[in-house]
């Protein structure tokens, strides 16, 4: 059993780090916390082991990340025949719980094949090179990146073709995109393209493109002094009057009215 541990300077009520490091476990490795004061984030690099949280039993293997909540009973140990090698960080304060809750992570213990090795191993490498004092200043950002990574991993996987279609539309907000052209971008038929996009995103490609154009128009009206005619042209509408009518149908107010804040005033 070998561990490299890093002790951090005192944090504050927002965020503190109790301990971080790397463990090369053996059959004797076992940690018990009757009521943990910390959130435990551990990325398993090799081996496997068992985790108990309030009596619920889990297994974490190489590639998995496990998240143990503060205020709960923790007990975990390495498999004697195939013990863990893992990197970890123990977190204190209000921020960890708030972020884990907001991202919907607080009630999940094991994140199979998390893909977070780069983040946690990067933390460990920086601790070895720069020390805890330097790393502590960036811990809020690193914690947020870990949460965002785990949140994205939990999202339903989308077919690569659907992602390509959405990206194609996002790159072409400055013009109108016929469905035949969109279909050609993935070498499929227009009917297949429409069905795939609707199944994955709940709307047709045309409706998606229109929503994105109107959202961008709202931003340009609020944040720039561009004339309505130029905003229309930037979105691929040569006829500013047609654009204004379309905008009004979509947003419930003319572009000029939106710029004056009429709709926002009504919503209040």
LOFIKOL-444552 format. One line per 5 residues: number of its first residue (from 1); for each residue x, z, y of N, C-alpha, C. Coordinates in nm, 3 decimals. Layout:
REM LOFIKOL-444552
NUM) X/Z/Y/X/Z/Y/X/Z/Y; ...
***
This chain:
REM LOFIKOL-444552
1) 0.084/0.000/-0.119/0.000/0.000/0.000/0.088/0.000/0.124; 0.062/-0.098/0.213/0.139/-0.106/0.338/0.046/-0.147/0.450; 0.066/-0.088/0.568/-0.015/-0.122/0.684/0.073/-0.128/0.807; 0.043/-0.222/0.895/0.103/-0.225/1.028/-0.007/-0.195/1.127; 0.006/-0.082/1.198/-0.099/-0.031/1.282/-0.058/-0.033/1.428
6) -0.155/-0.058/1.515/-0.131/-0.060/1.659/-0.229/0.037/1.725; -0.174/0.130/1.802/-0.254/0.228/1.874/-0.265/0.184/2.020; -0.386/0.183/2.073/-0.413/0.130/2.205/-0.420/0.241/2.310; -0.390/0.207/2.436/-0.412/0.303/2.544/-0.561/0.334/2.556; -0.596/0.450/2.614/-0.738/0.486/2.624/-0.819/0.379/2.695
11) -0.936/0.348/2.639/-1.026/0.255/2.704/-1.121/0.330/2.797; -1.241/0.279/2.812/-1.342/0.346/2.895/-1.473/0.342/2.820; -1.581/0.383/2.887/-1.710/0.389/2.819/-1.764/0.250/2.785; -1.708/0.147/2.849/-1.753/0.010/2.821/-1.688/-0.044/2.695; -1.556/-0.034/2.684/-1.485/-0.087/2.568/-1.355/-0.013/2.547
16) -1.333/0.026/2.424/-1.207/0.085/2.383/-1.171/0.033/2.244; -1.043/0.040/2.212/-0.996/0.001/2.078/-0.930/0.122/2.015; -0.987/0.170/1.908/-0.931/0.286/1.839/-0.803/0.250/1.766; -0.807/0.135/1.699/-0.695/0.097/1.613/-0.710/-0.049/1.577; -0.597/-0.116/1.554/-0.599/-0.253/1.504/-0.475/-0.273/1.419
21) -0.475/-0.377/1.337/-0.356/-0.401/1.256/-0.384/-0.488/1.135; -0.295/-0.473/1.036/-0.304/-0.551/0.913/-0.277/-0.460/0.796; -0.355/-0.477/0.689/-0.341/-0.394/0.569/-0.311/-0.479/0.448; -0.207/-0.440/0.374/-0.176/-0.498/0.245/-0.216/-0.391/0.142; -0.338/-0.400/0.091/-0.395/-0.291/0.013/-0.345/-0.290/-0.131
26) -0.365/-0.178/-0.197/-0.345/-0.168/-0.341/-0.466/-0.095/-0.399; -0.458/-0.058/-0.524/-0.573/0.004/-0.589/-0.612/0.139/-0.533; -0.524/0.200/-0.453/-0.554/0.332/-0.398/-0.628/0.325/-0.264; -0.644/0.205/-0.209/-0.700/0.192/-0.075/-0.849/0.226/-0.076; -0.888/0.323/0.006/-1.028/0.364/0.018/-1.048/0.433/0.153
31) -1.147/0.392/0.227/-1.178/0.450/0.358/-1.322/0.502/0.354; -1.343/0.625/0.404/-1.476/0.683/0.412/-1.499/0.740/0.552; -1.615/0.708/0.609/-1.656/0.763/0.738/-1.801/0.810/0.723; -1.826/0.941/0.719/-1.965/0.990/0.704/-2.058/0.946/0.816; -2.006/0.939/0.939/-2.083/0.887/1.052/-1.982/0.824/1.148
36) -1.965/0.693/1.135/-1.856/0.626/1.206/-1.876/0.630/1.357; -1.768/0.656/1.428/-1.768/0.652/1.574/-1.726/0.516/1.627; -1.693/0.424/1.537/-1.641/0.294/1.579/-1.714/0.181/1.507; -1.713/0.063/1.569/-1.749/-0.063/1.504/-1.623/-0.118/1.438; -1.632/-0.156/1.313/-1.518/-0.205/1.237/-1.535/-0.354/1.212
41) -1.436/-0.433/1.254/-1.436/-0.577/1.231/-1.313/-0.609/1.146; -1.334/-0.660/1.025/-1.222/-0.686/0.934/-1.236/-0.826/0.874; -1.129/-0.902/0.883/-1.123/-1.035/0.824/-1.038/-1.029/0.699; -1.098/-1.064/0.585/-1.025/-1.061/0.457/-0.947/-1.190/0.442; -0.816/-1.176/0.421/-0.729/-1.292/0.403/-0.704/-1.322/0.255
46) -0.694/-1.217/0.176/-0.672/-1.232/0.031/-0.746/-1.121/-0.041; -0.774/-1.145/-0.170/-0.831/-1.040/-0.254/-0.979/-1.019/-0.233; -1.027/-0.905/-0.285/-1.167/-0.870/-0.270/-1.182/-0.718/-0.276; -1.301/-0.671/-0.239/-1.327/-0.528/-0.239/-1.475/-0.502/-0.222; -1.509/-0.374/-0.219/-1.649/-0.329/-0.214/-1.673/-0.249/-0.089
51) -1.794/-0.264/-0.032/-1.832/-0.195/0.091/-1.967/-0.127/0.068; -1.978/-0.004/0.114/-2.106/0.067/0.117/-2.137/0.101/0.262; -2.257/0.064/0.308/-2.305/0.102/0.441/-2.440/0.168/0.421; -2.445/0.299/0.446/-2.568/0.376/0.422/-2.622/0.352/0.282; -2.531/0.345/0.185/-2.570/0.329/0.046/-2.592/0.186/0.001
56) -2.598/0.090/0.094/-2.613/-0.050/0.056/-2.476/-0.107/0.017; -2.473/-0.180/-0.091/-2.346/-0.225/-0.150/-2.323/-0.374/-0.122; -2.200/-0.408/-0.082/-2.162/-0.546/-0.054/-2.024/-0.573/-0.113; -1.996/-0.700/-0.134/-1.863/-0.745/-0.177/-1.807/-0.838/-0.072; -1.681/-0.818/-0.036/-1.614/-0.906/0.061/-1.490/-0.964/-0.004
61) -1.481/-1.098/-0.001/-1.370/-1.169/-0.065/-1.289/-1.245/0.039; -1.180/-1.306/-0.007/-1.094/-1.384/0.082/-1.176/-1.485/0.160; -1.156/-1.488/0.292/-1.231/-1.576/0.379/-1.351/-1.512/0.445; -1.397/-1.399/0.391/-1.513/-1.330/0.448/-1.471/-1.237/0.561; -1.561/-1.217/0.654/-1.545/-1.113/0.757/-1.654/-1.010/0.735
66) -1.619/-0.880/0.749/-1.726/-0.781/0.744/-1.727/-0.698/0.872; -1.851/-0.661/0.910/-1.878/-0.592/1.035/-1.952/-0.464/1.002; -1.890/-0.349/1.031/-1.949/-0.220/0.998/-1.994/-0.151/1.127; -2.122/-0.114/1.136/-2.176/-0.062/1.262/-2.139/0.082/1.290; -2.125/0.114/1.417/-2.104/0.252/1.460/-2.230/0.334/1.432
71) -2.209/0.465/1.411/-2.321/0.555/1.389/-2.376/0.553/1.248; -2.309/0.483/1.157/-2.357/0.469/1.019/-2.251/0.521/0.923; -2.292/0.538/0.798/-2.200/0.584/0.694/-2.127/0.465/0.634; -1.994/0.470/0.637/-1.912/0.362/0.582/-1.830/0.416/0.465; -1.818/0.335/0.363/-1.722/0.360/0.257/-1.680/0.225/0.202
76) -1.549/0.198/0.195/-1.506/0.070/0.142/-1.371/0.085/0.074; -1.350/0.003/-0.029/-1.228/0.012/-0.107/-1.190/-0.123/-0.166; -1.061/-0.140/-0.192/-1.009/-0.266/-0.246/-1.020/-0.269/-0.398; -1.040/-0.389/-0.449/-1.040/-0.408/-0.593/-0.901/-0.378/-0.649; -0.888/-0.293/-0.750/-0.755/-0.258/-0.802/-0.678/-0.377/-0.859
81) -0.750/-0.473/-0.917/-0.685/-0.587/-0.979/-0.654/-0.699/-0.879; -0.731/-0.706/-0.772/-0.714/-0.813/-0.673/-0.738/-0.755/-0.533; -0.647/-0.669/-0.488/-0.672/-0.593/-0.364/-0.668/-0.680/-0.239; -0.732/-0.628/-0.134/-0.740/-0.697/-0.007/-0.605/-0.710/0.063; -0.589/-0.819/0.134/-0.499/-0.827/0.249/-0.591/-0.864/0.365
86) -0.587/-0.788/0.475/-0.685/-0.809/0.581/-0.630/-0.767/0.716; -0.686/-0.827/0.820/-0.657/-0.787/0.958/-0.784/-0.725/1.013; -0.769/-0.630/1.104/-0.885/-0.555/1.149/-0.869/-0.504/1.291; -0.984/-0.469/1.350/-0.985/-0.401/1.479/-1.105/-0.307/1.480; -1.084/-0.183/1.524/-1.189/-0.082/1.534/-1.224/-0.063/1.682
91) -1.351/-0.083/1.716/-1.394/-0.090/1.856/-1.484/0.027/1.894; -1.468/0.075/2.016/-1.549/0.184/2.070/-1.617/0.138/2.198; -1.710/0.219/2.248/-1.773/0.192/2.377/-1.906/0.119/2.364; -1.966/0.087/2.479/-2.099/0.027/2.482/-2.097/-0.123/2.451; -1.991/-0.193/2.492/-1.991/-0.338/2.484/-2.003/-0.392/2.343
96) -1.930/-0.340/2.243/-1.941/-0.397/2.109/-2.085/-0.398/2.057; -2.152/-0.284/2.066/-2.289/-0.278/2.017/-2.383/-0.370/2.091; -2.363/-0.379/2.224/-2.449/-0.466/2.304/-2.430/-0.613/2.264; -2.304/-0.655/2.251/-2.278/-0.794/2.215/-2.326/-0.826/2.073; -2.297/-0.738/1.978/-2.340/-0.764/1.841/-2.493/-0.772/1.833
101) -2.561/-0.690/1.913/-2.707/-0.692/1.914/-2.760/-0.820/1.978; -2.707/-0.856/2.095/-2.754/-0.975/2.167/-2.735/-1.100/2.082; -2.624/-1.109/2.010/-2.597/-1.226/1.927/-2.664/-1.219/1.789; -2.740/-1.112/1.764/-2.811/-1.102/1.637/-2.722/-1.075/1.518; -2.609/-1.008/1.541/-2.512/-0.984/1.435/-2.514/-0.842/1.382
106) -2.582/-0.752/1.452/-2.567/-0.608/1.427/-2.614/-0.565/1.289; -2.707/-0.641/1.228/-2.763/-0.599/1.100/-2.707/-0.676/0.982; -2.606/-0.759/1.006/-2.541/-0.830/0.896/-2.405/-0.767/0.872; -2.374/-0.738/0.747/-2.248/-0.671/0.713/-2.140/-0.772/0.678; -2.166/-0.861/0.584/-2.066/-0.957/0.539/-2.102/-1.096/0.591
111) -2.004/-1.164/0.649/-2.018/-1.301/0.696/-1.933/-1.389/0.604; -1.995/-1.450/0.502/-1.916/-1.524/0.403/-1.842/-1.642/0.467; -1.717/-1.657/0.427/-1.634/-1.768/0.474/-1.652/-1.786/0.625; -1.618/-1.682/0.698/-1.648/-1.672/0.841/-1.577/-1.776/0.927; -1.461/-1.822/0.882/-1.384/-1.913/0.966/-1.321/-1.845/1.085
116) -1.320/-1.710/1.087/-1.268/-1.636/1.202/-1.122/-1.595/1.185; -1.056/-1.649/1.082/-0.916/-1.610/1.058/-0.828/-1.635/1.179; -0.849/-1.751/1.244/-0.765/-1.785/1.359/-0.778/-1.682/1.471; -0.900/-1.635/1.495/-0.923/-1.538/1.602/-0.860/-1.403/1.568; -0.886/-1.352/1.447/-0.835/-1.220/1.411/-0.685/-1.222/1.385
121) -0.636/-1.327/1.320/-0.491/-1.336/1.299/-0.419/-1.361/1.431; -0.484/-1.435/1.520/-0.426/-1.453/1.653/-0.413/-1.321/1.727; -0.514/-1.236/1.714/-0.505/-1.102/1.774/-0.387/-1.025/1.715; -0.374/-1.028/1.584/-0.264/-0.956/1.519/-0.128/-1.010/1.564; -0.114/-1.143/1.570/0.013/-1.203/1.612/0.048/-1.162/1.755
126) -0.051/-1.159/1.842/-0.025/-1.120/1.980/0.012/-0.972/1.990; -0.049/-0.890/1.906/-0.011/-0.748/1.905/0.134/-0.732/1.863; 0.177/-0.810/1.765/0.317/-0.803/1.720/0.412/-0.850/1.830; 0.372/-0.950/1.908/0.461/-1.008/2.007/0.457/-0.936/2.142; 0.336/-0.895/2.185/0.320/-0.844/2.321/0.285/-0.697/2.329
131) 0.232/-0.640/2.221/0.196/-0.499/2.222/0.052/-0.476/2.267; -0.003/-0.358/2.235/-0.144/-0.330/2.264/-0.180/-0.331/2.413; -0.089/-0.287/2.500/-0.121/-0.281/2.642/-0.158/-0.416/2.699; -0.078/-0.517/2.665/-0.105/-0.652/2.717/-0.232/-0.710/2.657; -0.254/-0.686/2.527/-0.369/-0.743/2.459/-0.500/-0.678/2.506
136) -0.494/-0.549/2.539/-0.615/-0.477/2.576/-0.686/-0.542/2.694; -0.610/-0.599/2.785/-0.671/-0.660/2.904/-0.761/-0.778/2.868; -0.737/-0.841/2.753/-0.815/-0.957/2.714/-0.915/-0.927/2.602; -0.929/-0.800/2.564/-1.018/-0.766/2.454/-1.164/-0.802/2.480; -1.217/-0.782/2.602/-1.358/-0.823/2.623/-1.381/-0.971/2.593
141) -1.287/-1.056/2.637/-1.300/-1.200/2.612/-1.288/-1.229/2.463; -1.192/-1.167/2.396/-1.173/-1.191/2.254/-1.296/-1.146/2.176; -1.352/-1.031/2.211/-1.471/-0.982/2.142/-1.587/-1.080/2.160; -1.601/-1.132/2.280/-1.707/-1.229/2.306/-1.685/-1.356/2.223; -1.561/-1.401/2.211/-1.532/-1.521/2.133/-1.564/-1.499/1.986
146) -1.535/-1.379/1.933/-1.567/-1.349/1.794/-1.718/-1.353/1.773; -1.792/-1.290/1.865/-1.939/-1.288/1.854/-1.995/-1.430/1.860; -1.945/-1.510/1.953/-1.995/-1.647/1.968/-1.965/-1.729/1.843; -1.846/-1.710/1.787/-1.809/-1.782/1.665/-1.902/-1.746/1.550; -1.927/-1.617/1.529/-2.012/-1.574/1.419/-2.156/-1.618/1.441
151) -2.201/-1.615/1.566/-2.337/-1.660/1.598/-2.354/-1.808/1.564; -2.257/-1.889/1.605/-2.266/-2.032/1.578/-2.261/-2.060/1.428; -2.184/-1.980/1.355/-2.175/-2.002/1.212/-2.309/-1.979/1.143; -2.392/-1.890/1.199/-2.519/-1.856/1.138/-2.628/-1.958/1.168; -2.604/-2.048/1.265/-2.704/-2.149/1.298/-2.720/-2.248/1.182
156) -2.839/-2.298/1.160/-2.859/-2.396/1.052/-2.769/-2.518/1.071; -2.711/-2.562/0.963/-2.623/-2.678/0.970/-2.706/-2.805/0.994; -2.659/-2.888/1.085/-2.727/-3.013/1.115/-2.648/-3.129/1.055; -2.718/-3.233/1.012/-2.645/-3.351/0.962/-2.554/-3.407/1.070; -2.439/-3.456/1.030/-2.343/-3.509/1.126/-2.402/-3.626/1.204
161) -2.485/-3.707/1.139/-2.547/-3.819/1.209/-2.635/-3.769/1.325; -2.707/-3.659/1.303/-2.793/-3.605/1.409/-2.709/-3.558/1.527; -2.599/-3.493/1.499/-2.509/-3.449/1.606/-2.454/-3.569/1.683; -2.419/-3.675/1.611/-2.368/-3.794/1.678/-2.473/-3.856/1.770; -2.597/-3.857/1.726/-2.704/-3.912/1.809/-2.723/-3.830/1.936
166) -2.727/-3.699/1.921/-2.743/-3.613/2.039/-2.626/-3.629/2.135; -2.506/-3.633/2.081/-2.388/-3.649/2.166/-2.391/-3.783/2.239; -2.437/-3.887/2.170/-2.445/-4.019/2.232/-2.541/-4.016/2.351; -2.655/-3.952/2.334/-2.750/-3.941/2.444/-2.693/-3.857/2.559; -2.626/-3.747/2.524/-2.569/-3.661/2.628/-2.462/-3.734/2.710
171) -2.393/-3.829/2.648/-2.290/-3.904/2.719/-2.348/-4.016/2.805; -2.477/-4.042/2.790/-2.536/-4.158/2.857/-2.656/-4.121/2.943; -2.649/-4.007/3.007/-2.757/-3.964/3.096/-2.766/-4.053/3.220; -2.662/-4.131/3.246/-2.658/-4.215/3.365/-2.733/-4.346/3.348; -2.792/-4.368/3.229/-2.861/-4.495/3.207/-2.971/-4.475/3.103
176) -3.049/-4.579/3.081/-3.152/-4.577/2.978/-3.092/-4.625/2.846; -3.125/-4.559/2.738/-3.068/-4.593/2.607/-3.179/-4.639/2.514; -3.188/-4.768/2.484/-3.289/-4.816/2.388/-3.264/-4.757/2.250; -3.370/-4.734/2.175/-3.354/-4.674/2.043/-3.273/-4.765/1.951; -3.281/-4.897/1.972/-3.203/-4.989/1.889/-3.054/-4.967/1.910
181) -3.016/-4.944/2.034/-2.875/-4.916/2.064/-2.833/-4.782/2.002; -2.919/-4.682/2.016/-2.888/-4.551/1.959/-2.873/-4.561/1.808; -2.963/-4.634/1.743/-2.955/-4.652/1.598/-2.827/-4.723/1.558; -2.787/-4.822/1.637/-2.665/-4.896/1.605/-2.542/-4.808/1.612; -2.548/-4.700/1.691/-2.430/-4.612/1.704/-2.400/-4.539/1.574
186) -2.500/-4.527/1.483/-2.475/-4.464/1.352/-2.504/-4.563/1.239; -2.519/-4.692/1.274/-2.539/-4.798/1.176/-2.664/-4.773/1.091; -2.773/-4.733/1.160/-2.900/-4.708/1.093/-3.011/-4.787/1.161; -3.129/-4.785/1.100/-3.244/-4.853/1.159/-3.307/-4.764/1.266; -3.380/-4.823/1.360/-3.450/-4.743/1.461/-3.548/-4.644/1.399
191) -3.622/-4.684/1.295/-3.717/-4.593/1.233/-3.646/-4.472/1.173; -3.538/-4.496/1.101/-3.461/-4.385/1.043/-3.407/-4.294/1.153; -3.357/-4.354/1.260/-3.299/-4.277/1.370/-3.403/-4.186/1.434; -3.521/-4.241/1.460/-3.628/-4.159/1.519/-3.667/-4.044/1.427; -3.683/-4.072/1.297/-3.723/-3.967/1.203/-3.618/-3.858/1.193
196) -3.492/-3.898/1.183/-3.384/-3.800/1.171/-3.377/-3.711/1.295; -3.382/-3.771/1.412/-3.370/-3.694/1.535/-3.488/-3.598/1.550; -3.606/-3.646/1.521/-3.724/-3.560/1.535/-3.719/-3.445/1.435; -3.675/-3.473/1.313/-3.666/-3.366/1.211/-3.567/-3.258/1.252; -3.455/-3.299/1.313/-3.350/-3.202/1.346/-3.373/-3.131/1.479
201) -3.433/-3.199/1.576/-3.445/-3.142/1.710/-3.589/-3.123/1.757; -3.686/-3.166/1.678/-3.825/-3.139/1.711/-3.888/-3.233/1.813; -3.813/-3.327/1.868/-3.865/-3.426/1.963/-3.799/-3.560/1.935; -3.856/-3.665/1.993/-3.797/-3.798/1.975/-3.672/-3.812/2.061; -3.585/-3.909/2.030/-3.469/-3.932/2.116/-3.508/-3.962/2.260
206) -3.616/-4.040/2.279/-3.660/-4.072/2.415/-3.699/-3.945/2.490; -3.776/-3.856/2.426/-3.819/-3.733/2.492/-3.699/-3.644/2.523; -3.602/-3.639/2.431/-3.482/-3.558/2.455/-3.405/-3.610/2.575; -3.385/-3.743/2.580/-3.311/-3.802/2.690/-3.383/-3.779/2.823; -3.513/-3.789/2.820/-3.590/-3.767/2.943/-3.578/-3.623/2.989
211) -3.586/-3.528/2.898/-3.571/-3.387/2.934/-3.434/-3.360/2.995; -3.332/-3.418/2.935/-3.195/-3.395/2.985/-3.178/-3.460/3.123; -3.237/-3.577/3.142/-3.228/-3.642/3.273/-3.298/-3.558/3.380; -3.416/-3.507/3.350/-3.490/-3.428/3.449/-3.419/-3.296/3.478; -3.357/-3.236/3.375/-3.281/-3.113/3.398/-3.163/-3.139/3.490
216) -3.094/-3.253/3.469/-2.982/-3.288/3.555/-3.032/-3.319/3.696; -3.147/-3.386/3.707/-3.203/-3.415/3.838/-3.232/-3.286/3.914; -3.288/-3.188/3.847/-3.315/-3.059/3.912/-3.187/-2.995/3.963; -3.081/-3.002/3.883/-2.953/-2.946/3.924/-2.899/-3.017/4.048; -2.906/-3.149/4.048/-2.854/-3.226/4.161/-2.937/-3.201/4.287
221) -3.067/-3.184/4.272/-3.152/-3.155/4.387/-3.121/-3.017/4.445; -3.091/-2.922/4.358/-3.065/-2.785/4.403/-2.924/-2.768/4.457; -2.828/-2.837/4.400/-2.688/-2.805/4.425/-2.613/-2.909/4.505; -2.679/-3.021/4.541/-2.613/-3.124/4.621/-2.707/-3.169/4.732; -2.651/-3.248/4.825/-2.731/-3.306/4.932/-2.755/-3.455/4.908
226) -2.736/-3.502/4.784/-2.755/-3.643/4.753/-2.899/-3.685/4.781; -2.920/-3.803/4.839/-3.056/-3.853/4.858/-3.124/-3.873/4.723; -3.256/-3.865/4.723/-3.332/-3.884/4.600/-3.304/-4.020/4.540; -3.287/-4.121/4.623/-3.260/-4.255/4.572/-3.129/-4.260/4.496; -3.028/-4.189/4.544/-2.899/-4.190/4.475/-2.906/-4.109/4.345
231) -2.978/-3.998/4.346/-2.997/-3.921/4.223/-3.066/-4.008/4.118; -3.168/-4.082/4.163/-3.238/-4.173/4.070/-3.141/-4.274/4.011; -3.057/-4.334/4.096/-2.962/-4.434/4.049/-2.862/-4.374/3.951; -2.818/-4.252/3.979/-2.721/-4.187/3.889/-2.780/-4.160/3.751; -2.912/-4.153/3.744/-2.978/-4.127/3.616/-3.030/-4.254/3.551
236) -2.997/-4.370/3.612/-3.033/-4.497/3.551/-3.166/-4.555/3.595; -3.222/-4.501/3.705/-3.349/-4.552/3.756/-3.323/-4.629/3.885; -3.338/-4.760/3.880/-3.316/-4.842/4.000/-3.428/-4.824/4.101; -3.547/-4.794/4.055/-3.663/-4.777/4.142/-3.680/-4.628/4.172; -3.642/-4.587/4.293/-3.652/-4.446/4.329/-3.796/-4.397/4.328
241) -3.890/-4.485/4.363/-4.031/-4.445/4.364/-4.080/-4.417/4.222; -4.037/-4.501/4.128/-4.073/-4.477/3.988/-4.015/-4.344/3.941; -3.888/-4.319/3.976/-3.824/-4.193/3.939/-3.900/-4.075/3.997; -3.940/-4.084/4.123/-4.011/-3.972/4.186/-4.143/-3.944/4.117; -4.214/-4.053/4.078/-4.339/-4.033/4.006/-4.318/-3.971/3.870
246) -4.213/-4.014/3.800/-4.180/-3.958/3.669/-4.142/-3.811/3.683; -4.062/-3.780/3.784/-4.020/-3.642/3.808/-4.142/-3.554/3.833; -4.234/-3.604/3.914/-4.352/-3.525/3.946/-4.436/-3.497/3.821; -4.450/-3.597/3.734/-4.526/-3.576/3.610/-4.459/-3.473/3.520; -4.326/-3.475/3.519/-4.252/-3.383/3.432/-4.243/-3.242/3.490
251) -4.222/-3.230/3.620/-4.192/-3.101/3.681/-4.307/-3.044/3.763; -4.410/-3.124/3.787/-4.524/-3.072/3.861/-4.508/-3.071/4.011; -4.403/-3.133/4.062/-4.376/-3.138/4.206/-4.285/-3.256/4.231; -4.286/-3.310/4.352/-4.197/-3.422/4.385/-4.053/-3.375/4.393; -3.955/-3.466/4.382/-3.815/-3.425/4.400/-3.791/-3.354/4.534
256) -3.852/-3.404/4.641/-3.834/-3.339/4.771/-3.894/-3.199/4.770; -4.010/-3.185/4.707/-4.071/-3.053/4.697/-3.986/-2.957/4.615; -3.928/-3.008/4.506/-3.839/-2.924/4.425/-3.721/-2.877/4.508; -3.664/-2.968/4.585/-3.549/-2.932/4.669/-3.587/-2.824/4.770; -3.710/-2.826/4.819/-3.755/-2.725/4.914/-3.791/-2.594/4.846
261) -3.791/-2.595/4.714/-3.820/-2.472/4.641/-3.967/-2.447/4.618; -4.050/-2.549/4.632/-4.194/-2.528/4.620/-4.232/-2.478/4.481; -4.177/-2.541/4.379/-4.215/-2.501/4.243/-4.165/-2.361/4.211; -4.041/-2.333/4.254/-3.987/-2.200/4.229/-4.068/-2.094/4.300; -4.117/-2.127/4.421/-4.199/-2.032/4.495/-4.330/-2.006/4.420
266) -4.392/-2.115/4.366/-4.516/-2.100/4.294/-4.499/-2.015/4.169; -4.382/-2.033/4.100/-4.358/-1.959/3.977/-4.344/-1.811/4.004; -4.295/-1.776/4.123/-4.283/-1.634/4.155/-4.421/-1.573/4.177
***
